Amino acid sequence: MTDLEAFVEAPGRHEHVAEVRRMIDALGIEYLYLQFVSVNGRIMGKGIPSDHWEAIAAKGFQLVYGATMNLFVNRHGDYLGYGPEAAELIGIPEPETFCQLPWDKRVARVWCTLFRNREEREDPGAFLTADCRGNLCRQHAAFTAKTGLHMRTGVEPEMMWLKKDEAGNPNGGVTKPWCYHIDQFEMLRPVYMQVIKYGRAMGLDMIQGDHEDAPGQIELNFTYDDALRTADRLSTYRQICAQVAREHGLIACFMCKPFMGVSANGCHHNLSLWRGGEDKPKTLGKTDRAAMEAVFHYRHGGENTFEPEGADRQMPGVVGQHAIGGIVAHLDALTAIGCSTVNSYRRLWDTGFWAPVFKDWGFQNRTTGLRISAPGRFEFRSVDSMVNPYLMASALMRAIEHGLDDAIPCGEPEERNIYAAMEAGKLVQKLPMTLGDALKALSADEILKEALPGEMFRLYHEYKTDEWERFNHDVSDWDVKTYLHALP
């Protein structure tokens, strides 16, 4: 039995497929989006009339392998990752992820797992390693089987709401760059209230929000959960923001650094490792539950192994200390995934805005790449709003696993401002400060590359190397401004 066949015949799946049909009929669903995620986090897929649900659930849909690379070409005009001669992948929907779109109730979406084609000469019907979402699911299962632990994550998705000029181009933020200012937050109330409404309808337990310190910048948080579900919810949140932007004539900007001199859009990842716990549905306010029950499930309870064990209420226990050791040991390579664009490094170079540029950790210390933000969880800070959350979770998990396997010591926490510590003589290395340097660090890190299994490392490295080369061979406004009148 191939991976594809085993997936389709998994216990309970036929019952879930039938339940989706009942929901389609009861809700009046006419169309389905069959979604997966490309190498850079873009949501890809196909749409089908809902009449064909059962056939697609059994056999899947086909799409060119290059869709996992956005079907882009490199700067030489060649297709990235896969050429036109490559086979077509098979996408199989996961019925338990079925969810109606609250902005058009005729349409629903379903996440999919990707497989190699049935007719491939090698590994027909095997899991497709170009599927970052599927990889995370399998890697997490393997991590749990090995350690008895599972990783829960929570993200802080900063983004900016920008105005448009007459041509539809960005024309500044909707609000002033006043951090935590309620009046500026109030100016975006029609926007964020719509985001919250849609988010709750799609399983996001929205818990808090605030205005950040850049034009039009807000952060809306939802409850942490299993790493895969958190990545799915971040992807869903981005889709929701794009829809709300269309409704309000704005731009939902997840670009890391659209403005210099103010804070960038980060996406800090808060991490914890747990034993046990159980899935329970969340009650998400006054909203129609027009989705499969699993969409509203969150993991509750269990033992948080990152909690302090001794008299020191700040220092985590042994598991947490080794997890920190693993992350710090791989910070250079992790930066290539967390800071995944050329623009990401504008955030690291724009001094004075709390960007994490040093390879160290501490308690409540925002000048280091990793901090303990509260007892029982770590905040990984070298990650921004353009991140592919599936690759990030896989990479962090592999770094943590290495820390646990080798009992890597975390060292002493840095409680000083890192700049003051350096002035006092502490030797601290910087993170890679360009995408090119970060990619070199990832290429040299054999352990972190295991988080990008099969073809994924080749594809990610090829995609991002082309981005770096495009930047280097481009003439920018800065070039013209700096050199046009430099001589004589």
N, C-alpha and C positions, 0 to 999 in steps of 0.2 A: 504494500500500500504506500503510495507516495505521500509526501507531506500534505499536498493539496487534498487528496482523497481522505486522509485521516481528519483533516480540518473540517471538511464538509460533513463527514459522518460522525463528528464528535458527539458524545452523549448529551442529549438535551437540545441539540441545535435544531432539529426538525420541529420541536415544539416551539422554540423561539421564532422560527420562520413563520409558523402558523399564527403565532400571536401577533407578529407584525402585520400579517394580512388582516387580522381582525381590526387592528388599529387603523390601518389604511382605509378600510371600509367605513369604520365608525367616524373617523375624522374628516373624511372626504379628501384624502391625499390623492393628488393627480400625478405628481412627479417626484422623483427621488434623485438626490445628488449622491453619487458613490465616490467617497473622498479618500485620498491618501495624501502623504506629505512628501515633498521633494527634498533633495539634499540640502537646500538652504532654508527649509521650513515653509515654503510656499504650498498652499493647498491646491491639489490637482485632482483630476478624476473625470467622470462622465455623468451624464444625466440620463434617466430612463423614465418613460411613462410607468406608473405604478402597476398597470396591468401585467407587466413582465417581471414582477418581483420574484415569484417562485422560480422562474427559469434562471434568472440572474443569481439568485441565492444558491442554486444547485451547481451551475456551470461557470458563473462569473462573467466578467467582461474582459475584453482584450484591449491593450493599448501599447504603443511602442515603448520599449525600454527607456528611450530617451526622455520620456515624460518625467522620470525620476530626476532628470537634470534640467527640467523646465523646457526641454526641447530647444535649448539655446545653442548657438555656435560660438566658437572661440574667436579670438581676434584675427585668426587666419582664415576664418570662414568654414572651419570644419566643425561638425557636431560634437558637442562635449559628451564624453562618456560612451555613447553608443552611436554608431553610424546607421544609415538607412538600411544596411544589410542585416542588422540585428533582429532577433526574434521579437515577439510581442509578449509582454507579461500578462498574467492572469490576475485579476483583482476579485477577491471573494468577499462579499459584505459580511459584517458581523452584526447579526440581527439585534443583539442586546444593546447596540449603540444607536438604534433608530430614534430620531427626535424630529418633531415638527418644527419648521421655522416659524417663529412667532410673528415675523413681519409679513409673511405670505403663507397662510395656513393651508394652501393647496400643495405646498412643497415640504418634503422632509429630507433629512440627510442621514447617511449611514457611513461609519468608518469602515475601511476595508483592509484586509491583509493581502500582500502581494506574493505571487509565486512565479517560478519559471514556467515557461510554456510547456504544455503536455508533450509537444513534439520535439523538444530539445534533445540533441544527441547526448549531452551530458546532464545528469541530474534532472530529468524531466519531472515537472511538478514539485520541485523542491522549493523551500522558502527562498524568496528573492532577497539577497543580502543588500540590494540597493534600496530596500524598504526600511527606512530609519525607524519608523513606528513599530514595525514587526520585529526588528532587531531588539529594540528596548524591551518589548514584551518577553521575548525569549531569554535575553540576558538577565532580566530581573528574576525570571523563574529559575534560571541556573544558579544565580547568586543566592536565592533563598534556599534552594535544595542543598547547596554547599554549606551555608553558614547558619541556616535557621533564622535569618534576619530578612526583613524587607525594608526598603527605603521609602520614606514619605518625604514629599517636597512641597514647599509653598513658594510662590513667585510673587515678585513685586513689579507688576508691569507698568512702568512709567511710559507715557506717550503724550504727544502734543496735539491739540486741536488748532488747526491753522485756517486762516481765512483764505479766500481765493480772490485774485484780481479778475478783471474782465475777460482775460484769456484763459482763466482756470488755473493759473499758476499760484504757488504759495505767496501769500501777502501778509506774513507776520502772524503771530499768535492771536487768539481771540481775546486773551486776557493779559494783564501785566505780570511780570515775573516776581510776584510777591509770595513767598513761601508760607504755607499754612494760613493764608488770608481768606477768611470765610466769604468776604464780599466778592473776591475774584472767583472763588468756588461757586458762589451763587450765580455769577454770570453764565456759568456753564451748566446750571441746573437742568434746563430742558434736555441737554445732551446726556448728562450722566444719569438722570432718572430714566431715560429711555434705554441706556445701556444696562442699567440694573434690572429693569423690567424684562428685557430680552434675556439677560443672563440667567435670571431665576427660572425662566421658562425652559432654559436649556441645561439646567442642572448645576449652575454656578451658585454656590452659597456665598453671596456678596456680603462682606462683613464690615468693611470700612473704606474710607477714601479721603483724599485731601488734595488741595492745590499745592503743587510743587513750585520750585523757584526758577522756572523758565516760562517764556510766553506761551500761554495756552496749555500748560503742562499739568496733568492730573494723574493720580495713581488711584485705582480702584482695586481693592484686594478681595480675593475669595479664599475660602477655607482650604488648608493644605490637605493632601491625601496621598494615596499610592502614586508613585512617580509617573506611571503611564497615564492615569486619569488626570493628573495635574497638567501634563503636557497636552492632552486632548483639550482640556478646558482653556489653557492659554491660547491654543489655536482657535478654539471657538470664540474666545473673547476678541481676538483680532478680527474674525469675520463679523462679529456683532458691531464692533467699532466702525468697520468699513461701511456697514449698512446704515448705521446711525449718521455717519458723515454724509452719505448720499441723501438722506432725508433732510438734513439741515444745510446742505450746500457748503460743507466744510471738507477739510482734508484730515483724515485720521492718520497722524504721522508716527510711525514706529521707527523711522530713521534715528540712529543713535544721536547724532550731533548736527542738527540743522542750523544752529546758531552758536557762534563762539562768544565767550564772555558770560555765558550763563550755563547752568547745569545741563548735562546730557540726559538722554533717556536710558536709564539703567534697567536691569531686570534681575535684581538680586535673587539668588536661589537659597532658600532656607531648608536645611537638611536634617534628618534624624533617622536613626536605624531602630527598628522595633522587632520584638518577638510577640507573636500572637496578635490578638485583636479580631474583630469581626466587622463585616460590611453591614451597615444599616442605612435605610433611606433617610434623607434630610427633608424636613418640612421647610419649604422656601417661600413663605409668605403667601399672599393671595395671587396664585398663579395657576393656570391650567397645567396639569401634569400630562402633557401631550407627547409622551415619550415612554420608552421601555423603562421599567423600574430601575434597572441597573444604572441608568443615566443619573439618577438622583442618589446613588449609593456613595457613602464615604466610609473609610476605615476608622473604626472607633476602638479605643481601649488597647490593651496589651502593655508590654513593658518597653519603655523608652530607654535604650541602652546608652544614650548620650547624657542621661541625668547624672549629676554629681554623685559620687559614692561615699566620699569621706567627709571630714569636717569642713573642708574648703567648699563652700557652696557655689563657687564659680568654676573650679576645675572639673571637667567632665571625668567620668570613669575611664577605665582602661580601654574599653572599646572605642569610646569617643576620642581619646588621646591618639590611638593608633590611626583612626580615621583622619584626624587632622594631619598626622605625620604623612599619610599617603597623599593627601591633597596638596600639601605644601611641597612635597617631593616632585610633584608633577605639574606645578603651577604654570611653567612655561608652555608645556604642550596644551594644557587646559585653556590657556589664553587664546589659542588658535580656534577653539570652538566657541568659547564664551564671547570673545571679541572678534567676530567672524567677518567683518567688512573692513575695507580701507578706512571708511569713515569712523569706525570704532575707535581708532587710535587718536582721533581729534579729542575724544573724551579723555584719554590718558595724558595728552600733551597740554590740555588747557588747565593750567595750574590754579589751585585755590578753590576747586569745586569737589573736593572729597573723593576724587577718582582714585581707585586702588591701584597703585603702580609698584608696590613693593612686595617681595616674597616673604611675608611674615604673617603672624596671626596674633590676636589678642582678644581681651574682653572688651566689649563695647567700644572698640577702637576702629574708627572708620578710615584710618590712614593705612590700614593693612589689607592684604588681599582676602583674608579670611578672619571673621570675628565670631565670637559667641554672642549672639544677639539677645539670647535669653537662656536660662537653664534648660537644657534638653534639646537645643537646636543650634546649628552653625549657619552663618550667613556667608555664602560664597559670593564675593563682590565683583570679581573680574568677569562680568557677564553683562551684556546690554540688551536692548529691546529688539535687536535684529537676530537674536539667537534662535537656532533650531533647538527647541526644548527637548526633543527626543535624543539627539546626539549629545546634548549637554548632560542629561540625566545618565545616559550610558557611560559617558566619560568619567563623570564624578563617581559613579558606582565602581568603575574599574580601578580608579585611583584609591578609593577607600578599601576595596578588596586587597589591593597590594599592601596597603598600610596594615590591614589585619593579618594577612599572610606572613609578613616579615616583621611584625611588631615594630613598625617604624616609629621611633620616638618623635614626639611633637616639639620637644624643647620647651623653653620657658616662654610664657606669653609676654608680648610687648605691651606694657600699659602706658608708656609714654607716647606722645605724638611722635610718629616715626621720624619726622624731620629733626626734632629735638634730640632723639636718640642717636641719629647719625652725626649730628653736630658734636655729641658727646663721645663719639668714637666708634659707635656700633657699625659693623660692616653688614650692609643689607643689599642684596641684589635687586635690581629692577626687573619687572616683567619685560617680555619682548615689547618693543615700542613701535613696531610696524607689523602689518600683516605678513610681510615677507619673512621677517625674523621669527614670528610665531609659527609659521608653516614649517620653517627649518627645525624648530624645536619639536614640533609634532612628528616630523619625519624621523627624527633621531630617537624618539621615545617609543621603544618596541612594546612596552606594556600598555601605554595609552592607545597605541594603534590597534590593540586587541578589542578596544571598545568600538572600533569601526571595522567589523569583521567582513570576510569575503571580499566583495568588490567595493565596499563602502569607503575604505580609506583611499583607494585609487580615485574614486569618483569625487570625493570631497576635496582631495588635494588638487585634482585637475581643475575642478570648478573654481576653487579659490586662488590657485596659482594664476589662472587666466585673468581673474579679477585684478590681482596685484600687477600683472604685466600690462593690462589695459590702462591702469592708473599711471604706470611708469612711462608709457609711450604716448600719453595724452598731454597736450598743451593746455594749461588751465588759465583762468583769469589772473591767478597769482603770478604765473610766468610772465604774462604780458605786462602786468603792473610793475613787476620788479625789474625786468630787463629791457623793456622796449626803449627806454631813454637812458639806459645805464651808461652808454658811451656816445660820443666821445667825452 
